[in-house]
Amino acid sequence: MARVPGKRPSLADVRELCRLHVSQREMAAVWRTSLRNIEEWLGDPEFKEAVEHGEGEGKRSLRRAQLDAAMAGDRVMLIWMGKQLLGQKEPEQRLEHSGRGGGAIAYQDMDQNDRKRRLDELVQRRSASGELMTDKKRQAAAGRKMVEEQAGKQVKVA
């Protein structure tokens, strides 16, 4: 990319830089010109179209990288893209609630005492049904697996 101070860059250079979504201030720094020149150049339809085209290419590249990460199994990216592109959302968790009139209320809408009481009820119920023990066993197995994986990595490195 040619960097002649104050000289208007080629449209190819504009597209290339705008793929990175640089600010006008950054453009001015790269091309060694003033913000006033950048603003003036943006008044030219060809220059403006080159900026928009470059930004569009940058967005497509980023979207492709996100999709590739999601398709490779990145759980966070799968969830995020599902929310962004498919309109998916977390279901609002509603719990039966014994305080102030009963009925269903969202957990985050409960006051601190009601949350603690509800959590204690759930723990007691799960403990009585044996679910809590299953969870502890599952957590212990996951911990053992993690330790084994870490030990395996250390052996490979050594």
HELIX and SHEET records of a PDB file:
HELIX    1   1 LEU A   11  CYS A   18  1                                   8    
HELIX    2   2 GLN A   24  VAL A   30  1                                   7    
HELIX    3   3 LEU A   35  LEU A   42  1                                   8    
HELIX    4   4 PRO A   45  MET A   71  1                                  27    
HELIX    5   5 ARG A   75  LEU A   86  1                                  12    
HELIX    6   6 TYR A  107  ASP A  109  5                                   3    
HELIX    7   7 GLN A  112  SER A  129  1                                  18    
HELIX    8   8 GLU A  131  VAL A  157  1                                  27    
SHEET    1   A 2 ARG A  94  GLU A  96  0                                        
SHEET    2   A 2 ALA A 104  ALA A 106 -1                                        
END                                                                             
